[in-house]
Amino acid sequence: MSKPVLFALVAVALTVGPAAAQPQLGEDIERQLSVQQVQAYNATGPSNTIQLEASFDRPSGLYANGEHVQLSVRTGEDAYVTIVTVGPTGKVTQLFPNESQPQALVRANAPLQIPASPSSAQIVVGPPFGSELIKVVATSQPNGFVAANQLSGTGAFRSVDASVEDLMRNLTVAAASAPGGKFAQQNLVLHTVAQATPVAALPPAPPAQVAQAAAAPAPAPIAQPGLVPQMNNTLLLAVATDKQTYRVGERITFAATTQTACSLTVFDVAANGQARQVFPNKNATGNAIPAGQLTVVSGGSASTVIDARGPVGTSTLIAVCSTDATPATVVAPDQTNIFTAMPSLEGLRTDLLNVSRRLPSGTSITSVNLTIQP
């Protein structure tokens, strides 16, 4: 059974219609990609003249260690499709055609699932975690984008023995080689993490219970019991870290995504109860995050690094997102240090309780526990 690993959170599922131009690489996406991946993303061809739709099986685009990924593709006319993945180091793997789906020709409006179901091939998320670019190319004639002699290895999904520069040059040549030929391309970006803590949608509480902010148990046990208030998290918010255990001083990669645009605040509570606001901070003063996109708070190309603090034990990252842009704490931002220290844990508890009393359809609070080692 072949199980390639995708290193990749948010799927940029762009529907490309006839004569549509290749979408520009936005700053939020560029920060998630390596130099080689940006180069592959920006590879140009003729104007898109084939209707091409590609997306992943999970609308949120959030995949954690061990989870399976499935890609869906549909073309508006018969077309030859090639799909490759480009890793952070420039390593390229061909996802389609593959061992169980050897034919590149896809019939008009016929749904294509990669991997095929049922199939022994699987795309399984595993370490190392980070961003992965998936490039989908459709042409009206066999495109020669990836030559057969460039494929190596065994299994369902084979490696491509070509540099990103060579591969993108092949794309440009293949796309323009046939007079009157049609062409389309689409880029998708995934991000994988070691663990994810999604907040499930809960039935709205009766009006009388809203003020009490009591409904469901907190999504996970936390280091400081009772710190995260119970509430109806009907605004879906998911947070994730690159792993569960860190050594003191090690950098923490932390990201969040939500289905509704909101203002994000993140608190870090150490095992001894010392708390600080780590987002927004002196380096990242804005905290409005868009719907359906990955926001990397720490790690990667983020302007902020959250370090694992002692003492050893269980620390907690608490994420608050609300459509009400009122600050989540009454503590004024620290103008000297990157992060703002919370004067007391009880003060933070009160701030979180006040946030939980906001409109439940526009507010969510969730947390993730981390084990800190010497």
VMD Tcl script that draws the C-alpha trace (Angstrom):
set ca {
  {0.00 0.00 0.00}
  {1.46 3.26 -1.08}
  {1.13 6.10 1.45}
  {2.87 9.28 0.29}
  {3.14 12.04 2.83}
  {1.77 15.49 2.10}
  {3.43 18.26 4.05}
  {0.84 20.78 4.07}
  {-3.84 23.81 6.40}
  {-5.80 25.85 4.11}
  {-6.76 24.73 0.62}
  {-6.85 27.55 -1.88}
  {-9.62 26.05 -4.01}
  {-9.99 28.44 -6.92}
  {-12.53 27.80 -9.67}
  {-11.03 28.69 -13.02}
  {-13.46 29.57 -15.81}
  {-12.83 30.14 -19.49}
  {-10.31 32.88 -20.29}
  {-9.60 33.45 -16.59}
  {-6.08 34.51 -15.69}
  {-3.89 32.59 -13.28}
  {-4.64 34.13 -9.84}
  {-1.96 36.25 -8.28}
  {-0.03 34.83 -5.38}
  {-1.28 36.70 -2.31}
  {1.02 37.70 0.54}
  {-0.84 35.44 2.99}
  {-0.20 32.41 0.77}
  {3.36 33.38 -0.14}
  {4.34 33.39 3.53}
  {3.40 29.71 3.72}
  {5.55 28.64 0.76}
  {9.25 28.10 0.16}
  {11.16 29.83 -2.64}
  {10.81 26.75 -4.88}
  {7.08 26.51 -4.22}
  {6.56 30.21 -5.01}
  {8.42 29.68 -8.27}
  {6.15 26.75 -9.15}
  {3.05 28.70 -8.15}
  {3.99 31.62 -10.38}
  {4.81 29.45 -13.43}
  {2.90 30.95 -16.32}
  {1.13 29.56 -19.34}
  {-1.51 30.79 -21.78}
  {-4.78 32.19 -20.48}
  {-6.99 29.54 -18.93}
  {-9.45 28.41 -21.59}
  {-10.61 25.14 -20.01}
  {-13.06 25.17 -17.14}
  {-11.13 23.52 -14.31}
  {-12.25 22.95 -10.74}
  {-10.06 21.34 -8.07}
  {-10.61 21.07 -4.32}
  {-9.88 18.93 -1.30}
  {-12.38 16.77 0.57}
  {-12.30 18.95 3.69}
  {-13.66 22.49 3.33}
  {-11.54 23.80 6.21}
  {-8.37 22.45 4.59}
  {-7.02 21.40 8.00}
  {-5.30 18.00 8.06}
  {-3.55 16.46 11.05}
  {-1.07 13.62 11.42}
  {-2.46 10.29 10.19}
  {-5.45 11.76 8.35}
  {-6.19 10.96 4.70}
  {-6.42 13.57 1.95}
  {-8.50 13.25 -1.20}
  {-8.45 15.57 -4.19}
  {-11.41 16.15 -6.53}
  {-11.01 17.48 -10.08}
  {-13.57 18.29 -12.77}
  {-13.05 19.72 -16.26}
  {-15.67 21.35 -18.47}
  {-14.48 19.40 -21.52}
  {-12.33 16.38 -22.32}
  {-8.82 17.22 -21.15}
  {-5.47 15.68 -20.28}
  {-4.76 16.26 -16.58}
  {-1.46 16.15 -14.71}
  {-1.19 16.78 -10.97}
  {2.09 17.20 -9.09}
  {3.04 18.17 -5.57}
  {5.98 20.45 -4.83}
  {7.48 20.15 -1.37}
  {9.32 22.90 0.56}
  {12.72 21.66 -0.69}
  {11.55 21.47 -4.31}
  {10.96 17.71 -4.32}
  {8.23 16.91 -6.86}
  {5.84 13.93 -6.83}
  {3.26 13.09 -9.47}
  {-0.17 12.36 -8.01}
  {-1.94 11.90 -11.34}
  {-1.68 9.89 -13.55}
  {-0.69 7.21 -11.06}
  {-0.42 3.44 -10.74}
  {-4.16 2.82 -10.30}
  {-5.19 5.71 -12.60}
  {-2.73 5.52 -15.51}
  {-4.82 7.42 -18.07}
  {-4.36 11.20 -18.15}
  {-7.47 11.79 -20.24}
  {-10.40 12.99 -18.11}
  {-13.85 13.14 -19.67}
  {-15.91 16.32 -19.56}
  {-17.76 16.87 -16.26}
  {-16.75 13.42 -15.02}
  {-15.69 13.71 -11.36}
  {-12.11 12.59 -10.82}
  {-11.07 11.49 -7.32}
  {-7.39 11.16 -6.39}
  {-6.72 8.63 -5.07}
  {-9.44 6.53 -6.68}
  {-11.93 4.83 -4.40}
  {-11.65 1.97 -3.75}
  {-7.88 1.93 -4.14}
  {-4.88 0.59 -2.28}
  {-3.19 3.96 -2.72}
  {-3.65 6.51 0.03}
  {-2.44 10.04 0.66}
  {-1.69 10.10 4.38}
  {-0.49 13.11 6.38}
  {2.73 12.57 8.30}
  {5.85 14.39 9.52}
  {7.59 16.65 8.76}
  {4.76 19.17 8.77}
  {4.53 22.36 6.75}
  {3.23 23.66 3.44}
  {2.80 21.70 0.22}
  {1.89 23.10 -3.19}
  {-0.33 21.00 -5.45}
  {-0.38 22.06 -9.10}
  {-3.20 20.87 -11.39}
  {-2.70 21.27 -15.15}
  {-5.27 20.52 -17.87}
  {-4.68 20.68 -21.64}
  {-6.74 19.74 -24.68}
  {-3.86 17.62 -26.04}
  {-1.32 15.35 -24.30}
  {0.79 17.98 -22.59}
  {4.15 16.34 -21.95}
  {4.36 18.41 -18.76}
  {6.07 15.50 -17.00}
  {7.96 13.18 -19.32}
  {7.80 9.44 -18.66}
  {11.58 9.22 -18.38}
  {11.50 11.76 -15.56}
  {9.50 9.46 -13.28}
  {11.33 7.22 -10.83}
  {10.60 4.96 -7.90}
  {7.82 2.46 -7.33}
  {4.39 2.62 -5.80}
  {1.23 4.51 -6.68}
  {2.78 7.99 -6.70}
  {6.20 8.32 -8.31}
  {8.92 10.93 -7.84}
  {9.74 13.39 -10.61}
  {13.47 13.59 -11.36}
  {13.49 17.20 -12.48}
  {14.16 20.50 -10.79}
  {11.32 22.92 -10.25}
  {12.96 25.21 -12.84}
  {13.00 22.45 -15.46}
  {9.49 21.33 -14.64}
  {8.03 24.82 -14.93}
  {9.91 25.36 -18.18}
  {8.33 22.15 -19.48}
  {4.93 23.49 -18.43}
  {5.38 26.70 -20.39}
  {6.59 24.86 -23.49}
  {3.90 22.17 -23.33}
  {1.14 24.71 -22.83}
  {2.17 26.73 -25.87}
  {3.30 23.89 -28.18}
  {0.02 23.04 -29.90}
  {-1.57 25.76 -32.09}
  {-5.16 26.25 -31.05}
  {-4.71 24.06 -27.99}
  {-6.50 24.83 -24.76}
  {-4.91 25.09 -21.33}
  {-5.74 25.67 -17.65}
  {-3.86 25.42 -14.38}
  {-4.81 25.71 -10.73}
  {-2.75 25.86 -7.55}
  {-3.85 24.35 -4.25}
  {-2.05 24.76 -0.94}
  {-2.40 22.46 2.05}
  {-0.83 22.64 5.48}
  {-0.42 19.66 7.79}
  {0.07 19.73 11.53}
  {0.83 17.22 14.27}
  {-2.47 17.80 16.02}
  {-5.60 19.83 15.53}
  {-8.26 20.85 18.03}
  {-11.42 21.69 16.11}
  {-14.43 23.05 17.98}
  {-17.57 21.20 16.97}
  {-20.73 23.11 16.19}
  {-23.24 22.91 19.01}
  {-26.98 23.62 18.99}
  {-27.70 27.25 19.95}
  {-28.43 27.65 23.62}
  {-31.82 29.02 24.71}
  {-31.72 32.81 25.25}
  {-31.91 32.41 29.00}
  {-28.69 30.41 28.99}
  {-26.67 32.72 26.78}
  {-25.86 35.15 29.56}
  {-24.62 32.26 31.70}
  {-22.42 31.04 28.81}
  {-22.92 27.44 29.93}
  {-23.58 24.59 27.54}
  {-20.88 22.15 26.49}
  {-17.69 21.07 28.25}
  {-14.44 22.70 27.21}
  {-12.89 21.01 24.16}
  {-9.92 19.68 26.11}
  {-8.60 19.58 29.68}
  {-6.30 22.50 30.43}
  {-3.42 23.13 32.80}
  {-5.45 25.59 34.88}
  {-8.87 24.06 35.65}
  {-11.76 26.40 34.95}
  {-9.67 28.93 33.06}
  {-11.45 28.39 29.73}
  {-15.17 29.03 30.25}
  {-17.80 26.67 28.91}
  {-19.77 28.17 26.05}
  {-21.57 27.48 22.78}
  {-18.80 27.69 20.19}
  {-21.06 28.08 17.16}
  {-18.38 30.13 15.42}
  {-16.17 27.27 14.21}
  {-12.53 27.79 15.20}
  {-9.68 25.29 14.83}
  {-6.18 25.64 16.26}
  {-3.13 23.46 15.76}
  {0.52 23.09 16.71}
  {3.28 21.28 14.84}
  {3.72 18.83 17.72}
  {2.54 18.12 21.26}
  {5.81 18.12 23.21}
  {8.46 20.84 23.33}
  {11.66 21.46 25.22}
  {12.12 24.71 27.15}
  {13.23 27.41 24.71}
  {12.05 25.55 21.61}
  {10.00 27.42 19.03}
  {6.28 26.61 18.88}
  {4.51 26.60 15.52}
  {0.90 27.61 16.07}
  {-1.86 28.30 13.55}
  {-5.59 28.95 13.54}
  {-8.40 28.87 11.00}
  {-12.07 29.76 11.22}
  {-15.13 29.67 8.99}
  {-16.05 33.27 9.88}
  {-13.88 36.38 9.70}
  {-13.16 37.50 13.25}
  {-10.63 39.11 15.59}
  {-8.16 36.57 16.99}
  {-6.43 36.79 20.36}
  {-4.07 34.12 21.71}
  {-2.92 33.69 25.30}
  {-0.07 31.48 26.54}
  {-0.37 30.10 30.08}
  {2.71 28.39 31.52}
  {2.59 25.43 33.90}
  {3.11 27.77 36.87}
  {0.12 29.92 35.87}
  {2.05 32.85 34.42}
  {0.05 34.14 31.46}
  {0.83 36.40 28.54}
  {-0.93 37.62 25.42}
  {1.09 36.42 22.43}
  {-1.24 37.61 19.65}
  {-1.74 40.38 18.74}
  {1.66 41.63 19.86}
  {4.23 44.35 19.26}
  {5.30 42.81 15.93}
  {1.80 41.91 14.74}
  {-0.61 44.60 15.93}
  {-3.53 43.65 13.70}
  {-5.56 40.61 14.70}
  {-8.40 40.50 12.13}
  {-8.26 37.13 10.33}
  {-10.19 36.18 7.18}
  {-12.62 33.28 6.88}
  {-11.39 30.00 5.47}
  {-7.69 30.87 5.50}
  {-4.77 29.75 7.62}
  {-3.38 32.31 10.06}
  {0.09 31.36 11.26}
  {0.62 33.04 14.62}
  {4.07 31.61 15.37}
  {6.63 29.74 13.31}
  {7.14 29.50 9.58}
  {7.33 32.97 8.09}
  {5.27 34.59 10.87}
  {6.76 37.75 12.36}
  {6.43 36.26 15.84}
  {8.07 33.33 17.59}
  {6.40 31.83 20.65}
  {8.97 30.02 22.75}
  {8.21 27.10 25.05}
  {8.57 28.43 28.60}
  {9.42 26.69 31.82}
  {8.71 25.32 34.26}
  {8.25 21.84 32.88}
  {4.74 20.49 32.89}
  {1.60 21.30 30.88}
  {1.20 24.71 29.31}
  {-1.90 25.92 27.49}
  {-2.46 28.05 24.41}
  {-5.91 29.69 24.45}
  {-7.39 31.12 21.26}
  {-10.28 33.59 21.27}
  {-11.96 34.70 18.05}
  {-14.91 37.07 17.93}
  {-16.77 39.12 15.35}
  {-16.83 41.78 18.07}
  {-13.48 43.56 17.62}
  {-13.44 44.72 21.28}
  {-10.12 43.56 22.82}
  {-10.36 40.24 24.61}
  {-8.57 41.64 27.68}
  {-8.69 44.92 29.54}
  {-4.89 44.84 29.93}
  {-3.24 47.49 27.75}
  {-0.73 46.23 25.16}
  {2.90 46.30 26.27}
  {4.76 48.90 24.18}
  {8.18 47.67 25.32}
  {8.11 43.89 25.07}
  {6.84 41.73 22.20}
  {4.25 39.99 24.38}
  {1.97 41.48 27.02}
  {2.17 39.89 30.47}
  {-1.15 39.29 32.21}
  {-1.00 40.73 35.76}
  {-2.82 37.72 37.21}
  {-4.39 34.45 36.19}
  {-7.62 35.49 37.86}
  {-7.71 38.63 35.73}
  {-7.35 36.51 32.57}
  {-10.08 34.20 33.83}
  {-12.40 37.20 34.21}
  {-11.50 38.50 30.74}
  {-12.27 35.12 29.16}
  {-15.56 34.87 31.03}
  {-16.58 38.30 29.75}
  {-15.72 37.26 26.18}
  {-17.80 34.10 26.54}
  {-20.84 36.26 27.28}
  {-20.71 37.88 23.86}
  {-23.02 36.79 21.06}
  {-22.36 33.01 20.84}
  {-22.85 32.89 17.07}
  {-19.93 35.28 16.68}
  {-17.54 34.13 19.40}
  {-15.40 31.05 20.02}
  {-12.84 30.08 22.64}
  {-10.71 26.96 22.40}
  {-7.40 25.71 23.80}
  {-4.63 23.23 23.17}
  {-2.34 21.68 25.77}
  {1.41 21.29 25.31}
  {3.85 19.18 27.31}
  {6.99 21.14 28.22}
  {10.14 19.17 28.94}
  {13.57 20.31 30.23}
}
mol new
graphics top color blue
foreach p $ca { graphics top sphere $p radius 0.5 }
foreach p [lrange $ca 0 end-1] q [lrange $ca 1 end] { graphics top cylinder $p $q radius 0.2 }
display resetview
